[in-house]
Amino acid sequence: MAGGSKAFSVFMLIFYAILLYFVFANKNMIAMYMMAIGMFIEALVNCVCTFRSKTK
């Protein structure tokens, strides 16, 4: 994931921990937005890393 970036992994861990807090706090709408943003960021980073590694 993300080319093995430790910083990105830690960022996403913190992001999803905050998301989990919002789920348990019954803040479902902000949790849905965060989930969509998180999945999009992960897909975007993986896509960029995939295409960048093929050009080397």
GULUMTI-521775 format. One record per residue: residue number from 0; chain; x, y, z of N, C-alpha, C in turn. Coordinates in nm, 4 decimals. Layout:
<NUM; 'A'; <X; Y; Z>; <X; Y; Z>; <X; Y; Z>>
...
//
This chain:
<0; 'A'; <0.0832; -0.1189; 0.0000>; <0.0000; 0.0000; 0.0000>; <0.0869; 0.1241; 0.0000>>
<1; 'A'; <0.0580; 0.2141; -0.0872>; <0.1226; 0.3450; -0.0951>; <0.2736; 0.3344; -0.1084>>
<2; 'A'; <0.3195; 0.2319; -0.1737>; <0.4621; 0.2184; -0.1967>; <0.5413; 0.1932; -0.0698>>
<3; 'A'; <0.4777; 0.1455; 0.0364>; <0.5466; 0.1161; 0.1612>; <0.5775; 0.2383; 0.2448>>
<4; 'A'; <0.5055; 0.3463; 0.2266>; <0.5307; 0.4691; 0.3010>; <0.4815; 0.4565; 0.4450>>
<5; 'A'; <0.5737; 0.4677; 0.5387>; <0.5374; 0.4598; 0.6801>; <0.4577; 0.5831; 0.7232>>
<6; 'A'; <0.4920; 0.6992; 0.6710>; <0.4223; 0.8228; 0.7088>; <0.2763; 0.8174; 0.6647>>
<7; 'A'; <0.2527; 0.7685; 0.5435>; <0.1151; 0.7570; 0.4942>; <0.0370; 0.6564; 0.5771>>
<8; 'A'; <0.0995; 0.5464; 0.6141>; <0.0327; 0.4448; 0.6950>; <-0.0072; 0.4995; 0.8311>>
<9; 'A'; <0.0815; 0.5764; 0.8936>; <0.0503; 0.6362; 1.0234>; <-0.0603; 0.7401; 1.0090>>
<10; 'A'; <-0.0555; 0.8198; 0.9024>; <-0.1606; 0.9185; 0.8784>; <-0.2967; 0.8512; 0.8636>>
<11; 'A'; <-0.3025; 0.7440; 0.7851>; <-0.4299; 0.6755; 0.7643>; <-0.4773; 0.6061; 0.8920>>
<12; 'A'; <-0.3864; 0.5559; 0.9726>; <-0.4238; 0.4958; 1.1007>; <-0.4906; 0.5990; 1.1906>>
<13; 'A'; <-0.4322; 0.7173; 1.2003>; <-0.4903; 0.8242; 1.2814>; <-0.6236; 0.8692; 1.2224>>
<14; 'A'; <-0.6292; 0.8816; 1.0913>; <-0.7528; 0.9215; 1.0232>; <-0.8659; 0.8244; 1.0535>>
<15; 'A'; <-0.8374; 0.6936; 1.0431>; <-0.9414; 0.5946; 1.0675>; <-0.9734; 0.5802; 1.2163>>
<16; 'A'; <-0.8799; 0.6121; 1.3046>; <-0.9111; 0.6142; 1.4479>; <-1.0107; 0.7262; 1.4790>>
<17; 'A'; <-0.9925; 0.8415; 1.4170>; <-1.0877; 0.9512; 1.4330>; <-1.2224; 0.9116; 1.3743>>
<18; 'A'; <-1.2205; 0.8457; 1.2605>; <-1.3442; 0.7966; 1.1987>; <-1.4172; 0.7016; 1.2933>>
<19; 'A'; <-1.3443; 0.6117; 1.3553>; <-1.4043; 0.5171; 1.4493>; <-1.4676; 0.5899; 1.5675>>
<20; 'A'; <-1.4021; 0.6941; 1.6159>; <-1.4602; 0.7752; 1.7243>; <-1.5943; 0.8345; 1.6811>>
<21; 'A'; <-1.6007; 0.8891; 1.5595>; <-1.7255; 0.9486; 1.5119>; <-1.8356; 0.8434; 1.4973>>
<22; 'A'; <-1.8007; 0.7223; 1.4584>; <-1.9005; 0.6158; 1.4486>; <-1.9573; 0.5847; 1.5866>>
<23; 'A'; <-1.8700; 0.5698; 1.6875>; <-1.9169; 0.5385; 1.8222>; <-1.9893; 0.6559; 1.8877>>
<24; 'A'; <-1.9567; 0.7789; 1.8454>; <-2.0241; 0.8973; 1.8985>; <-2.1556; 0.9249; 1.8255>>
<25; 'A'; <-2.1935; 0.8356; 1.7332>; <-2.3176; 0.8461; 1.6575>; <-2.3222; 0.9713; 1.5700>>
<26; 'A'; <-2.2083; 1.0098; 1.5168>; <-2.1978; 1.1197; 1.4199>; <-2.1844; 1.0567; 1.2818>>
<27; 'A'; <-2.2925; 0.9965; 1.2355>; <-2.2870; 0.9117; 1.1167>; <-2.2571; 0.9875; 0.9888>>
<28; 'A'; <-2.3061; 1.1094; 0.9746>; <-2.2847; 1.1802; 0.8482>; <-2.1376; 1.2173; 0.8300>>
<29; 'A'; <-2.0739; 1.2709; 0.9343>; <-1.9307; 1.3058; 0.9239>; <-1.8487; 1.1776; 0.9054>>
<30; 'A'; <-1.8925; 1.0671; 0.9665>; <-1.8222; 0.9398; 0.9502>; <-1.8307; 0.8921; 0.8053>>
<31; 'A'; <-1.9461; 0.9103; 0.7424>; <-1.9600; 0.8705; 0.6023>; <-1.8707; 0.9548; 0.5113>>
<32; 'A'; <-1.8664; 1.0853; 0.5360>; <-1.7789; 1.1723; 0.4577>; <-1.6330; 1.1316; 0.4745>>
<33; 'A'; <-1.5916; 1.1069; 0.6002>; <-1.4529; 1.0680; 0.6260>; <-1.4199; 0.9346; 0.5608>>
<34; 'A'; <-1.5137; 0.8408; 0.5631>; <-1.4892; 0.7108; 0.5014>; <-1.4701; 0.7254; 0.3507>>
<35; 'A'; <-1.5550; 0.8056; 0.2888>; <-1.5429; 0.8271; 0.1447>; <-1.4106; 0.8958; 0.1109>>
<36; 'A'; <-1.3734; 0.9958; 0.1878>; <-1.2467; 1.0669; 0.1649>; <-1.1282; 0.9725; 0.1844>>
<37; 'A'; <-1.1317; 0.8929; 0.2902>; <-1.0227; 0.7991; 0.3181>; <-1.0048; 0.6957; 0.2093>>
<38; 'A'; <-1.1153; 0.6404; 0.1612>; <-1.1062; 0.5411; 0.0542>; <-1.0556; 0.6045; -0.0749>>
<39; 'A'; <-1.1003; 0.7269; -0.1041>; <-1.0539; 0.7950; -0.2243>; <-0.9045; 0.8256; -0.2163>>
<40; 'A'; <-0.8576; 0.8729; -0.1007>; <-0.7147; 0.9045; -0.0841>; <-0.6302; 0.7784; -0.1016>>
<41; 'A'; <-0.6726; 0.6679; -0.0399>; <-0.5976; 0.5437; -0.0543>; <-0.5936; 0.4965; -0.1994>>
<42; 'A'; <-0.7063; 0.5047; -0.2687>; <-0.7101; 0.4630; -0.4085>; <-0.6230; 0.5536; -0.4953>>
<43; 'A'; <-0.6270; 0.6823; -0.4699>; <-0.5474; 0.7775; -0.5466>; <-0.3978; 0.7542; -0.5263>>
<44; 'A'; <-0.3564; 0.7364; -0.4023>; <-0.2146; 0.7131; -0.3729>; <-0.1677; 0.5820; -0.4342>>
<45; 'A'; <-0.2492; 0.4767; -0.4224>; <-0.2114; 0.3483; -0.4818>; <-0.2031; 0.3567; -0.6332>>
<46; 'A'; <-0.2942; 0.4297; -0.6945>; <-0.2925; 0.4463; -0.8404>; <-0.1667; 0.5213; -0.8845>>
<47; 'A'; <-0.1340; 0.6285; -0.8154>; <-0.0147; 0.7066; -0.8491>; <0.1106; 0.6210; -0.8322>>
<48; 'A'; <0.1181; 0.5461; -0.7242>; <0.2356; 0.4614; -0.7013>; <0.2468; 0.3508; -0.8058>>
<49; 'A'; <0.1349; 0.2955; -0.8472>; <0.1357; 0.1898; -0.9479>; <0.1871; 0.2411; -1.0816>>
<50; 'A'; <0.1359; 0.3539; -1.1271>; <0.1780; 0.4070; -1.2567>; <0.3197; 0.4634; -1.2517>>
<51; 'A'; <0.3612; 0.5162; -1.1361>; <0.4964; 0.5685; -1.1247>; <0.5981; 0.4544; -1.1294>>
<52; 'A'; <0.5681; 0.3428; -1.0682>; <0.6658; 0.2331; -1.0649>; <0.6821; 0.1671; -1.2029>>
<53; 'A'; <0.5805; 0.1742; -1.2900>; <0.5918; 0.1142; -1.4223>; <0.6775; 0.1964; -1.5162>>
<54; 'A'; <0.6967; 0.3253; -1.4874>; <0.7762; 0.4093; -1.5750>; <0.9242; 0.4004; -1.5453>>
<55; 'A'; <0.9644; 0.3326; -1.4392>; <1.1068; 0.3235; -1.4036>; <1.1756; 0.2172; -1.4846>>
//
